[in-house]
């Protein structure tokens, strides 16, 4: 999957997986933050509403600044997922809760590892669903930090892609 726009079917619905250009990012920023909020509320039970609000500026900066950004849009044009890549690092991956379990996350990680050179990801330790997902995708834990990248008390698991382990690769 080397193209910048690819048609895929997720859960019986045709979607577009699109590499977003810098000018498109500003236009879609509000939609992306809303999707991020929905996703985090569904998967990050350890975060309070205040924590989520305090993270929005970092999410916005990441959305606008990550070197490579991909989104998944349904047939109506609504964003259902996005992924950010910085070199070898999967910087962000969020899927709308209503679209989880349809293969979007798997497809984005396969794009990241298979075509974009991603071999690392950091995951909140308090989000075991995400850690389990990445293990099933072939990542293994190589380290841990007591705080997140901005020094907040949210421990991170550092994971590296280990193809062939856990039945993935």
Secondary structure as GFF3:
##gff-version 3
##sequence-region A 1 169
A	DSSP	beta_strand	5	10	.	.	.	ID=ss1
A	DSSP	beta_strand	13	19	.	.	.	ID=ss2
A	DSSP	alpha_helix	22	43	.	.	.	ID=ss3
A	DSSP	alpha_helix	49	65	.	.	.	ID=ss4
A	DSSP	beta_strand	68	73	.	.	.	ID=ss5
A	DSSP	beta_strand	79	86	.	.	.	ID=ss6
A	DSSP	beta_strand	89	95	.	.	.	ID=ss7
A	DSSP	three_ten_helix	97	99	.	.	.	ID=ss8
A	DSSP	alpha_helix	104	115	.	.	.	ID=ss9
A	DSSP	beta_strand	120	124	.	.	.	ID=ss10
A	DSSP	alpha_helix	128	136	.	.	.	ID=ss11
A	DSSP	beta_strand	139	145	.	.	.	ID=ss12
A	DSSP	beta_strand	156	161	.	.	.	ID=ss13
A	DSSP	three_ten_helix	165	167	.	.	.	ID=ss14
###
